[in-house]
Amino acid sequence: MDAPVVRNLPKQLFVAGSWVDATDGATFEVLNPATGEVLCEVADASPADGRSALDAAVAAQPSFARTTPLERHEILTTAFRLLHERIDDLALLMTLEMGKPLPEARGEISYAAEFLRHFAGEALRIDGGFQTAPQGGARLLVTRQPVGPCLLVTPWNFPMAMGTRKIGPAIAAGCTSVIKPAHQTPLSMLALVDVLREAGLPDGVVNCLTTTDASGVMEPLIRSGLARKLSFTGSTKVGKVLLEQCASTVLRTSMELGGNAPFVVFEDADLDEAVTGAMAAKMRNMGEACTAANRIYVQEPVIEEFGRRLAERMGRLTVGDGTQDGVDVGPLIDEAGLAKVSDLVADAVDRGATVLTGGERVDGPGYFYRPTVLTGVPTAARMAQEEIFGPVAPLTPFTTEEEAVRLANDTRFGLVSYVYTNDLRRALRMAEAIESGMVGLNQGVVSNPYAPFGGMKESGLGREGGSVGIDEFLETKYVGIAMPQR
């Protein structure tokens, strides 16, 4: 494919403020998941390229740490404006490499830009403290300063927003970085880095590595002792490996890992609102989101009606190439993702689940799966413990509030949960009892740049976004000042 948005995009590594080829000239293909066609080739970084990028970040750190908060604010504000000015081209680029329908891609660009605007403001609000020591004779000065060069690793499912959610606070705090996007979706990150370059970001502050050898390139950087922070979004399995690597140099970490979100519907809920919320929580990004409703628990008196309404809504969705008008559901990212969804559905059906709609692949090129609703999914089904990452809504009945809490917490994950009820006290009890870092009460989307995003248990460490998001990139330093009493 020779789309102008692809043809005009830099496809090299971005190191020390310049676009450069991989040292060995290697490249890899980027595919369109809707057609299987090759969009383009981009530079395939080697470990040597990784070290060059980190060296550039280390060299730029002292001078960037000295920039004023207002300078960093203005860079992020300019980048925010540029993303909105180019929203149509950036959305098309995202749809071509990742598959989500154009309206969703436009929504992601706006969401991504909002992180830049939010952290532009946070750059101006980095604070500290000063007090007299309670016993007298000294003053206590508390300052905040950049943690230092950062390694940032982003996933393929939200290729622009996950970038700004990490780069935004790093820049705001005065940290340099090396960012590695997923190899399936490198183009959105290359476009973002080019926007930051145009916004006036100094050379070496953000360096970008596209590679098919993620572990080979990143592990030496993690173990080098030169980086001071790793922020990773991806699977829990990979996150655990990275945490072990970070231990060797006590590298500070933020980990946004897997999810297994429960979506709980009580009999007193407004079913129209609950179905609408389930559609949002399940079908955003074709279900390829760590926040996707993965286990839908519905109280027995209303599960049949809820299932009927949800299946009707899901069955009306149009599946196809996300660049086409009227498409609601794009392709899954690749054949492996499609095969996993198919296997999980087959396993649930084998264990007694009933298909209300969908339950099959869509013929033709690309990696499409029909929007699916299953009912009577047993808790022993694989999808009760594994992320589906696809357009499949599994319904399981429950009877009491206590059972709902037990089912919701019966997982090693704890990223987000959703609860639908019109009983205020029950809503608050559920929000307190469910073990997750975020709770949506009568709403199916909780992600917000102005709120802290993160999970409990094996869903991760730390928080991104909100007023606490910049804390992950700042060190707190205490200075004791002798002040003898006269």
C-alpha positions in Angstrom: 0.0 0.0 0.0 1.3 3.5 -0.9 -0.9 5.8 1.2 0.6 9.3 1.6 0.4 9.2 5.4 2.6 6.1 5.3 4.8 7.2 2.4 5.7 10.6 4.0 6.4 9.3 7.5 10.0 8.8 8.7 10.8 5.1 9.0 14.2 5.2 10.7 15.3 5.2 14.3 15.3 8.5 16.1 18.5 9.0 18.0 20.0 12.2 19.4 17.6 14.4 17.4 18.3 12.7 14.0 16.6 10.0 11.9 19.1 7.3 11.4 19.2 3.8 9.8 19.8 0.7 11.9 23.6 0.1 12.1 23.3 -3.0 10.0 20.7 -1.6 7.7 18.1 -4.1 8.9 14.4 -3.4 8.4 11.1 -5.2 9.1 7.7 -5.1 7.5 4.6 -3.5 9.0 1.4 -5.2 8.0 -2.2 -4.0 7.7 -4.2 -6.5 9.8 -7.4 -5.9 7.8 -5.8 -7.1 4.5 -2.5 -8.7 5.3 -0.8 -6.3 3.0 2.6 -4.8 3.7 2.3 -1.1 4.5 6.0 -0.3 4.6 9.3 -1.3 6.1 10.9 0.4 9.1 14.4 0.3 10.7 15.0 -2.8 12.9 17.2 -1.7 15.7 20.0 -3.9 17.1 21.5 -3.9 20.7 24.2 -1.5 19.4 21.4 0.9 18.3 19.8 0.6 21.7 23.0 1.6 23.4 23.4 4.6 21.1 19.9 5.7 22.0 20.5 5.4 25.7 23.8 7.2 25.5 22.0 10.0 23.8 19.4 10.2 26.5 22.1 10.1 29.2 24.1 12.9 27.5 21.0 15.1 27.2 19.8 14.5 30.8 21.8 17.2 32.6 20.9 20.1 30.3 17.2 19.0 30.0 16.9 18.7 33.8 17.9 22.4 33.9 15.2 23.6 31.6 12.4 25.6 33.2 9.0 24.2 33.9 7.6 26.8 31.5 9.8 25.6 28.7 8.7 22.0 29.2 5.1 23.2 29.4 5.3 25.0 26.1 6.8 22.0 24.3 4.0 19.7 25.5 1.3 22.4 24.7 2.7 22.8 21.1 2.7 19.0 20.6 -0.9 18.9 21.9 -1.9 21.4 19.3 -0.1 19.7 16.5 -1.8 16.3 17.2 -5.2 18.0 16.9 -4.2 19.7 13.7 -3.1 16.4 12.2 -5.8 14.2 13.7 -7.2 12.9 10.4 -3.8 11.8 9.0 -2.7 10.3 12.4 -6.0 8.4 12.8 -5.7 6.9 9.3 -2.1 5.9 10.0 -3.3 4.2 13.2 -6.2 2.4 11.5 -3.9 1.1 8.8 -1.3 -0.4 11.1 -3.6 -1.5 14.0 -7.1 -2.0 12.6 -9.4 0.0 14.8 -12.2 1.9 12.9 -11.4 5.5 12.0 -13.8 7.1 14.5 -12.1 5.1 17.3 -8.7 6.1 16.0 -9.7 9.8 16.0 -10.9 9.3 19.6 -7.5 7.9 20.5 -5.6 10.8 19.0 -7.7 13.2 21.1 -7.2 11.1 24.2 -3.5 10.9 23.5 -3.3 14.6 23.1 -5.0 15.2 26.4 -2.2 13.5 28.2 0.2 16.1 26.8 -2.1 19.0 27.8 -2.5 17.5 31.3 1.2 17.0 31.9 2.0 20.4 30.4 0.1 21.7 33.4 1.7 19.3 35.8 5.1 20.6 34.8 4.2 23.9 36.4 3.0 22.3 39.6 6.0 20.3 40.7 6.3 21.2 44.4 8.4 20.7 47.5 8.4 21.8 51.1 10.2 23.9 53.8 9.7 23.7 57.5 11.4 24.4 60.8 12.6 21.2 62.5 10.2 20.5 65.4 13.2 20.4 67.9 14.6 23.6 66.4 18.2 24.2 65.2 17.5 23.2 61.6 15.4 23.7 58.6 13.9 20.8 56.5 14.0 21.5 52.8 12.2 19.0 50.5 12.8 19.2 46.7 11.6 17.1 43.7 13.9 16.5 40.8 13.9 14.3 37.6 14.6 10.6 38.2 16.9 10.6 35.2 17.0 8.7 31.8 13.9 6.5 31.3 13.2 3.4 29.3 9.6 3.4 28.0 7.9 0.4 26.4 4.5 0.6 24.8 2.0 -1.9 23.5 0.3 -2.2 20.1 -3.4 -1.8 21.1 -3.3 1.9 21.9 -0.1 2.9 20.0 -0.4 6.7 20.4 -2.1 7.1 23.8 0.2 4.7 25.6 3.1 6.8 24.2 1.9 10.2 25.4 0.9 8.7 28.8 4.5 7.9 29.3 6.4 10.6 27.4 4.2 13.4 28.7 5.1 13.0 32.4 8.7 12.2 31.6 9.1 15.5 29.7 7.1 17.4 32.3 9.4 16.1 35.0 12.6 16.9 33.1 13.5 13.3 32.2 15.1 12.1 28.9 14.0 8.8 27.5 14.3 5.9 25.1 11.0 4.6 23.9 10.3 1.3 22.2 6.9 0.8 20.5 5.5 -2.7 19.8 6.8 -4.0 16.5 3.2 -4.5 15.2 2.4 -0.8 15.4 5.6 1.4 15.1 4.2 4.0 12.8 2.0 5.9 15.3 5.0 6.2 17.6 7.3 7.5 14.8 4.6 10.1 14.0 4.4 11.1 17.6 8.2 11.5 17.9 8.2 13.6 14.8 5.5 15.8 16.3 7.6 16.3 19.4 10.7 17.1 17.3 8.7 19.8 15.5 7.3 21.1 18.8 10.9 22.0 19.8 12.0 19.1 21.9 15.8 19.3 22.4 18.0 16.7 20.7 18.4 13.5 22.7 15.5 14.1 25.0 13.3 11.4 23.4 14.9 8.6 21.4 12.8 6.0 19.5 13.8 2.4 18.7 11.7 0.2 16.4 12.8 -3.4 16.6 11.7 -7.0 16.3 14.2 -8.0 18.9 12.6 -6.4 22.0 14.4 -8.5 24.6 17.8 -8.4 22.8 17.7 -4.6 22.6 16.1 -3.7 25.9 17.7 -6.1 28.4 21.2 -4.6 28.0 19.7 -1.2 28.5 17.9 -2.3 31.7 21.0 -3.9 33.1 23.4 -1.1 32.0 23.1 1.0 35.1 22.7 4.1 33.0 18.9 4.2 33.0 17.1 5.1 36.2 13.5 4.2 35.3 11.5 1.6 33.3 7.8 2.2 32.4 6.3 -0.8 30.7 2.8 -1.5 29.5 2.2 -5.1 28.3 1.6 -8.6 29.5 2.1 -9.8 33.1 4.3 -12.6 31.8 6.7 -10.1 30.2 6.4 -7.7 33.1 7.6 -10.3 35.5 10.7 -11.0 33.4 11.4 -7.2 33.2 11.1 -6.8 37.0 13.7 -9.5 37.5 16.0 -7.7 35.2 15.4 -4.4 36.9 16.4 -5.9 40.2 20.0 -6.1 39.2 20.4 -2.3 39.3 17.4 -1.5 41.5 15.8 0.2 38.5 12.7 2.2 39.4 9.6 0.7 37.7 6.1 1.4 36.6 4.2 -1.7 35.4 0.8 -1.6 33.7 0.1 -5.3 33.1 -2.7 -7.6 32.3 -6.4 -7.4 33.3 -9.3 -9.7 33.8 -12.0 -7.2 34.5 -15.3 -8.2 36.1 -18.5 -6.5 34.9 -21.2 -7.0 37.6 -24.9 -6.3 36.9 -27.4 -6.5 39.7 -31.1 -7.0 39.2 -31.9 -3.4 40.3 -29.7 -1.9 37.6 -31.1 0.0 34.6 -30.7 -2.7 32.0 -30.5 -0.3 29.1 -27.7 1.6 30.8 -26.0 -1.7 31.8 -26.1 -3.0 28.2 -24.7 0.3 26.9 -22.0 0.2 29.5 -21.1 -3.4 28.6 -20.8 -2.5 24.9 -18.4 0.2 25.8 -16.4 -1.9 28.3 -16.3 -4.9 26.0 -16.1 -3.5 22.5 -13.7 -0.6 22.8 -10.8 -1.4 20.5 -12.5 -4.7 19.4 -12.1 -5.9 22.9 -8.3 -5.6 22.6 -7.8 -3.6 25.8 -6.6 -4.5 29.3 -9.6 -2.7 30.6 -12.1 -4.7 28.6 -14.9 -6.5 30.4 -13.6 -10.0 30.5 -16.1 -11.7 32.9 -19.7 -10.5 32.9 -21.6 -11.5 36.0 -25.3 -10.9 35.9 -27.8 -11.6 38.7 -30.0 -14.6 37.9 -33.4 -12.8 37.6 -32.2 -10.6 34.8 -29.5 -12.6 33.0 -31.8 -13.9 30.3 -33.1 -10.4 29.4 -29.7 -8.8 29.7 -28.2 -11.5 27.4 -31.0 -11.0 24.8 -30.4 -7.2 24.7 -26.7 -7.5 24.6 -26.8 -10.1 21.8 -29.1 -7.9 19.8 -26.7 -5.0 20.1 -23.7 -7.0 19.3 -25.3 -8.7 16.4 -26.0 -5.4 14.7 -22.3 -4.4 14.6 -20.6 -4.2 11.2 -17.3 -6.0 10.9 -14.8 -4.9 8.3 -11.8 -2.8 7.3 -11.7 0.1 9.7 -10.9 2.6 6.9 -14.4 2.1 5.5 -17.4 4.1 6.5 -20.0 2.4 8.7 -17.5 -0.2 10.1 -17.9 -0.7 13.9 -15.5 -3.6 14.5 -12.1 -3.9 12.8 -9.7 -6.8 12.7 -7.7 -8.3 15.5 -4.0 -7.6 15.5 -2.7 -10.8 14.0 -3.3 -14.5 13.4 -2.1 -15.4 16.9 -4.6 -13.1 18.5 -7.4 -14.4 16.3 -6.5 -18.0 17.1 -6.5 -17.3 20.8 -10.0 -15.9 20.7 -11.2 -18.9 18.6 -9.7 -21.3 21.1 -11.2 -19.6 24.1 -14.7 -19.6 22.6 -14.4 -23.3 21.7 -13.2 -24.1 25.2 -16.2 -22.3 26.8 -18.7 -24.0 24.4 -17.2 -27.4 25.1 -17.7 -26.7 28.8 -21.4 -25.9 28.3 -21.7 -22.3 27.3 -24.3 -21.3 24.8 -23.7 -19.0 21.8 -26.3 -16.2 21.6 -24.6 -14.5 18.7 -21.4 -14.7 16.7 -18.9 -17.4 17.8 -17.0 -17.6 14.5 -14.3 -16.2 12.3 -15.2 -14.0 9.4 -14.1 -15.3 6.0 -11.7 -13.3 3.8 -8.3 -11.7 4.2 -7.5 -10.1 7.5 -7.9 -11.2 11.1 -11.6 -10.8 11.8 -13.8 -12.4 14.5 -17.6 -11.9 14.7 -18.9 -10.0 17.8 -19.9 -12.8 20.2 -22.1 -13.2 23.3 -21.9 -16.4 25.3 -24.2 -17.2 28.2 -23.9 -19.8 30.9 -20.1 -19.6 30.8 -18.8 -21.8 33.7 -16.1 -20.4 36.0 -13.9 -23.3 34.9 -13.7 -22.0 31.4 -10.3 -20.7 30.3 -11.7 -17.3 29.5 -12.6 -16.9 33.2 -8.9 -16.7 34.0 -7.3 -15.5 30.7 -7.6 -12.2 28.9 -9.8 -12.7 25.8 -8.5 -9.7 23.9 -11.3 -9.9 21.4 -15.0 -9.1 20.8 -16.4 -11.9 23.0 -18.7 -11.2 26.0 -19.1 -14.2 28.4 -22.1 -14.1 30.7 -22.1 -16.0 34.0 -25.0 -15.9 36.5 -24.8 -15.1 40.2 -27.3 -15.0 43.1 -26.0 -12.8 46.0 -23.8 -9.8 46.5 -21.4 -11.9 48.4 -21.1 -14.3 45.5 -20.5 -11.4 43.1 -17.6 -10.2 45.2 -16.1 -13.7 45.4 -16.4 -14.2 41.7 -15.0 -10.7 40.9 -12.0 -11.3 43.1 -11.3 -14.8 41.9 -8.4 -13.8 39.7 -4.7 -12.9 40.1 -5.4 -9.7 38.3 -6.9 -6.4 39.6 -6.8 -3.6 37.1 -10.4 -2.5 36.7 -13.9 -3.6 37.6 -17.4 -2.4 36.6 -20.6 -2.5 38.8 -24.1 -1.6 37.7 -26.7 -1.1 40.4 -29.1 1.7 41.5 -28.5 1.0 45.2 -26.0 3.6 46.4 -24.9 1.6 49.5 -24.4 -1.5 47.5 -22.4 0.4 44.9 -20.0 1.7 47.6 -19.8 -1.7 49.3 -18.8 -3.3 46.0 -16.3 -0.5 45.1 -14.6 -1.1 48.4 -14.7 -4.9 48.3 -13.5 -5.6 44.8 -9.8 -5.8 44.5 -8.9 -3.5 41.6 -7.1 -0.3 41.1 -10.1 1.3 39.3 -13.9 0.9 39.5 -16.5 2.1 37.1 -19.8 2.6 38.9 -22.6 2.6 36.3 -20.1 3.5 33.6 -18.3 1.3 31.1 -15.2 3.5 30.4 -13.0 4.6 33.3 -9.8 5.8 31.4 -9.2 9.5 31.9 -6.0 11.5 31.6 -6.9 13.4 34.7 -7.3 10.3 36.9 -4.8 7.8 38.1 -4.6 4.6 36.0 -3.2 1.4 37.4 -4.0 -1.9 39.1 -3.5 -4.2 42.1 -2.1 -7.7 42.4 -0.6 -8.9 39.1 -2.0 -6.1 37.1 0.9 -3.9 37.9 2.8 -1.3 40.0 2.4 2.4 40.1 0.0 4.8 38.4 -0.1 6.7 35.2 -2.2 9.9 34.5 -3.8 12.1 37.1 -1.9 14.4 39.4 0.1 11.4 40.7 1.3 10.4 37.2 4.3 12.7 37.3 5.4 11.4 40.7 6.6 8.2 38.9 9.3 10.4 37.2 10.4 12.4 40.1 12.8 11.8 43.0 12.2 13.3 46.4 15.3 14.8 48.0 15.5 16.1 51.6 18.1 18.7 52.5 18.8 19.4 56.2 20.0 22.9 56.9 21.7 23.7 60.2 20.2 26.8 61.8 21.5 27.1 65.3 19.3 29.1 67.6 20.7 32.4 68.7 
